[in-house]
Amino acid sequence: MRLPKLPPPILEWSSDTLPRGAVRGRGVPAVAESPFDFCAHIRRLIAEIVKQCDDFRHINIDHLLFSFTPARSGRVHGLHARVTPMRFCGGALVERYRRTHYQVQRYRLDGREVLYVVTFCLPRFLNLSFDEKFVTLFHELYHIGPEFNGDLRRHQGRCHVHTHSKKGYDAEMGRLARRYLGNGADPHLHQFLRLNFAQLRQRFGAIVGVNVPRPRLIPVRSPTEY
């Protein structure tokens, strides 16, 4: 019996070799000299948010990878963004499920280990309102664990991801976003969030971004195999 081929335990890129793609969606493209790099703009904005907001000072932007995934439909409702942790609870590299130990596929970018992949569903995210986009940004950043060890922030109780109330969670994220915007945030960094997908595409002709696969779980023989 032929065993299935396992995915590589480590995927490694440089900034120049990251897989990239164009965002497809409705909207009339215009002729432009260079496309709009969504992931580069998001990275610059989040670097500034992390620098200015005390709640995110634990985040090291050099260990985040920003990506996009195509929306499967044109509906507004659905996934807007997600943070994928690259380690298990407490930052563990290996976790046991039933009789098998698993490791998360590891990513490296420019020689640095990626601890979190921040993915945006496009064009759906771009078609949110300006306020909704900012709440989504803060919502995902707040999921990053305060120890910054590759694990998510875990709240007490059964609902350890969003506390007992996702509505209350998002209301708090809205408060943090408004405080950031009201404390002298650089409008040049977030101006693009005031445009929807069609408007950005009309202005720049095309929208592109990094498009990496979602990390996979790899079975290992023992906790020390890798």
KALIN-V133198 format. One record per helix or strand of 2 or more residues. SS is the DSSP state (2 for helix, 1 for strand). FROM is the first residue (numbers start at 1). LEN is the number of residues. If there is no record, write none. Layout:
# KALIN-V133198
((SS,FROM,LEN) (SS,FROM,LEN))
This chain:
# KALIN-V133198
((1,10,4) (1,20,3) (1,36,2) (2,38,15) (2,54,3) (2,61,3) (1,64,7) (1,81,5) (2,89,3) (1,94,4) (1,100,5) (1,106,4) (1,112,2) (1,116,7) (2,125,3) (2,130,14) (2,166,17) (2,187,8) (2,197,8) (1,207,4) (1,217,4))
